[in-house]
């Protein structure tokens, strides 16, 4: 079976992507910080307080769901702010499975600075956003791309955000977002177009997929206080379905992105237009 590597797969969008890829016939390697349910990891959005209360979801739960789809799962814990752990995770997957056909850079920095205003945000937290949201995805791409090029096929999907190319309508903490999230997502947003241009003749495809507002577990537990109402979001399966379609339908995906800017697929629009998630409409 072909193989995929999905970051940030303990819950939310990454978990949905991993399950949909398993359903599409891929063995899936998954990485995140939370290995087992109930573990407490820092997920506060501001500097004002630390929040390590457990969030629903874990690598072990996602692995079980992948296996229920008849695929192999390989859980490789890593922290995107620790580049060495990310590189080690990629190398472990290659050592175990030999190759990775699909890379989905979904995970991002979770911690203080996400919902803090610029004047309150230390520069080292902006560094942390950039490390997790830009440099670690590039490090993973560096590790996995040579095998794709050797085989003459592969797909790189970067989960982007409207924060990377739209201004918020309110300040951070009041329905908007902090500078670290915006500048790091903006930087990641530029990657797919350049990779696609450089690698198109060598069999490797690259895409941005923009989820829109998604009702994740963290959104439901944490983000109401910052002006985000989870009940207004689309289900994570919307993004999972779009990623699986992009990966498995090369000609259709290329025809679709030829009509849009920056190789950016708006997941909710595509899911609705293509009827990828029966029963869902927004």
C-alpha positions in Angstrom: 0.0 0.0 0.0 1.1 3.6 -0.5 2.1 5.6 2.6 1.3 9.0 4.0 2.7 11.1 6.8 0.4 13.5 8.6 1.4 16.0 11.3 -0.8 17.2 14.1 -2.9 14.0 13.8 -3.9 13.5 17.4 -7.2 15.3 16.9 -9.1 17.7 14.8 -8.2 18.3 11.1 -5.1 16.0 11.2 -7.0 13.1 12.7 -9.7 13.5 10.0 -7.1 13.6 7.2 -5.4 10.5 8.5 -8.6 8.5 8.7 -9.7 9.6 5.2 -6.3 8.7 3.7 -6.5 5.3 5.4 -10.0 4.9 3.9 -8.5 5.8 0.5 -6.0 3.0 0.7 -3.0 4.5 2.4 -0.9 3.3 5.4 -0.6 6.4 7.6 2.2 7.6 9.8 1.0 10.2 12.3 2.8 12.6 14.6 1.8 15.0 17.4 2.7 15.7 21.0 -0.1 13.8 22.7 0.5 10.0 22.7 -2.4 8.8 24.9 -5.7 10.2 25.9 -5.7 12.4 29.0 -2.2 13.7 28.7 -1.8 17.4 29.6 0.1 19.5 27.1 0.5 23.3 27.0 -2.3 24.7 24.8 -2.9 28.2 26.3 -3.5 30.8 23.6 -2.2 33.7 25.7 0.7 34.5 28.0 -1.8 35.4 30.8 -2.1 31.8 32.0 -0.8 28.3 31.3 -3.4 25.7 30.3 -2.4 22.0 30.4 -5.8 20.6 30.9 -6.2 17.5 28.6 -7.8 17.9 25.2 -9.7 15.1 23.6 -7.6 13.1 21.2 -4.3 11.3 20.9 -2.0 9.5 18.6 -3.2 6.1 20.0 -6.8 6.9 19.3 -6.1 8.1 15.7 -3.9 5.0 15.1 -6.8 2.7 16.2 -9.2 4.5 13.8 -6.7 4.1 10.9 -6.4 0.4 11.6 -10.2 0.1 11.7 -10.1 1.3 8.1 -7.8 -1.7 7.2 -4.6 0.3 7.0 -1.4 0.2 9.0 -0.7 3.0 11.4 2.6 4.2 12.7 2.6 6.7 15.6 5.8 8.8 15.8 5.6 11.4 18.6 7.2 14.8 17.8 7.0 18.4 18.8 7.0 20.9 15.9 8.9 23.4 17.9 11.8 20.9 18.2 13.2 20.4 14.7 15.4 17.5 15.8 12.3 15.5 17.0 10.5 16.2 13.7 13.5 15.0 11.6 13.9 12.0 13.8 10.2 11.1 13.3 10.5 11.3 9.5 13.6 9.2 9.5 11.9 6.6 11.7 9.0 6.3 9.3 11.5 5.9 6.4 13.4 3.3 8.3 10.2 1.4 9.1 8.3 1.7 5.9 11.0 2.6 3.3 9.1 5.4 1.7 6.5 8.1 2.1 4.2 9.0 -0.9 2.2 11.8 0.7 3.2 14.4 3.2 0.5 16.5 4.9 1.9 19.4 6.9 -1.1 20.0 9.1 0.2 20.5 12.6 1.0 24.0 14.0 2.3 25.7 17.1 -0.1 25.5 20.0 0.7 27.8 22.9 1.1 31.3 24.2 1.2 34.1 21.7 -1.5 32.7 19.4 -4.1 35.1 20.8 -1.9 37.8 22.3 -1.5 41.3 20.7 1.8 42.3 19.2 2.9 44.6 22.0 2.4 41.8 24.5 4.1 39.1 22.5 7.8 38.4 23.1 9.8 37.9 19.9 10.9 34.4 21.0 7.2 33.4 20.7 7.1 34.6 17.1 10.2 32.5 16.6 8.4 29.5 17.9 5.4 30.1 15.6 7.8 30.3 12.6 9.7 27.2 13.7 6.6 25.1 14.1 4.5 26.4 11.3 7.2 27.0 8.6 10.6 25.5 9.3 9.5 22.1 10.6 7.2 21.6 7.6 10.2 22.5 5.4 12.5 20.2 7.4 10.0 17.3 6.8 9.8 18.1 3.1 13.6 18.0 2.9 13.6 14.6 4.5 10.8 13.0 2.4 11.2 14.7 -0.9 14.3 12.8 -2.1 12.4 9.5 -2.0 9.5 11.0 -3.9 11.8 12.3 -6.6 13.6 9.0 -6.9 10.3 7.2 -7.4 9.0 10.0 -9.7 5.8 10.5 -7.7 4.6 12.1 -4.6 2.2 14.7 -3.1 2.9 17.5 -0.6 -0.1 19.1 1.0 0.2 22.2 3.3 -2.7 23.0 5.4 -2.8 26.8 5.2 -5.1 29.4 6.7 -7.0 32.5 5.7 -5.0 34.3 8.4 -2.0 34.0 6.0 -3.7 36.2 3.4 -6.6 38.0 5.1 -6.6 40.7 7.8 -8.6 39.8 10.9 -11.8 41.8 11.4 -11.1 42.2 15.1 -8.0 42.3 17.4 -6.4 39.1 18.8 -8.6 37.8 21.6 -11.7 39.4 20.3 -12.4 37.3 17.2 -9.0 37.9 15.5 -5.7 36.3 15.8 -2.1 37.1 16.8 0.7 38.2 14.6 2.7 34.9 15.1 -0.1 32.8 13.6 -0.6 35.2 10.7 3.0 35.6 9.6 3.9 32.0 9.9 0.8 30.9 8.0 1.6 33.5 5.4 5.1 32.2 5.0 3.9 28.6 4.6 1.3 29.7 2.1 4.1 30.6 -0.4 5.7 27.2 -0.3 3.3 25.0 -2.4 3.4 27.3 -5.5 7.2 27.3 -5.6 7.5 23.6 -5.0 4.9 22.8 -7.7 6.7 25.0 -10.2 10.1 23.4 -9.4 8.9 19.8 -9.2 6.1 19.5 -11.8 8.2 17.8 -14.4 9.5 15.3 -11.8 6.2 13.8 -10.8 5.7 15.6 -7.4 2.6 17.7 -6.8 2.1 20.4 -4.1 -1.0 22.1 -2.8 -2.3 24.5 -0.2 -5.6 23.5 1.3 -7.4 26.1 3.4 -9.8 24.6 5.9 -11.9 27.6 6.8 -13.5 27.6 10.2 -13.6 24.0 11.5 -15.2 22.7 14.7 -12.2 20.9 16.2 -12.0 19.6 19.8 -9.7 22.5 20.7 -12.0 25.0 19.2 -14.9 23.7 21.3 -12.8 23.6 24.6 -10.6 26.7 24.3 -11.6 29.2 21.8 -15.0 30.5 22.8 -13.4 32.9 25.2 -11.6 34.5 22.2 -14.6 35.1 20.1 -14.8 31.8 18.2 -18.0 29.7 18.4 -17.3 26.1 17.6 -20.9 25.3 16.6 -20.5 27.7 13.6 -17.7 25.5 12.2 -17.7 22.8 9.6 -16.7 19.3 10.6 -13.0 18.2 10.3 -14.2 15.5 7.8 -14.6 18.2 5.2 -10.9 18.8 5.1 -10.1 15.1 5.3 -12.3 14.4 2.3 -10.7 17.1 0.3 -7.2 16.0 1.1 -8.0 12.4 0.1 -9.5 13.7 -3.2 -6.5 15.8 -4.0 -4.1 12.9 -3.3 -6.0 10.3 -5.3 -7.4 12.3 -8.2 -4.3 13.9 -9.7 -5.8 15.1 -13.0 -8.9 16.5 -11.4 -6.9 18.2 -8.7 -4.5 19.8 -11.2 -7.5 21.0 -13.3 -9.1 22.5 -10.2 -6.0 24.4 -9.0 -5.4 25.7 -12.5 -8.5 27.9 -11.8 -7.4 29.3 -8.5 -4.6 31.5 -7.1 -1.5 30.3 -5.3 -2.5 26.6 -5.8 -4.9 27.2 -2.9 -8.0 25.0 -2.5 -10.6 26.4 -0.2 -11.7 23.1 1.4 -15.3 24.0 2.2 -15.9 25.3 -1.3 -14.3 22.3 -2.9 -16.1 19.8 -0.7 -19.5 21.3 -1.5 -18.8 21.8 -5.2 -17.5 18.2 -5.7 -19.9 16.5 -3.3 -17.1 14.9 -1.4 -18.9 14.5 1.9 -22.5 13.3 1.4 -25.0 14.8 3.9 -22.9 17.9 4.6 -23.8 21.3 3.4 -23.0 24.7 4.8 
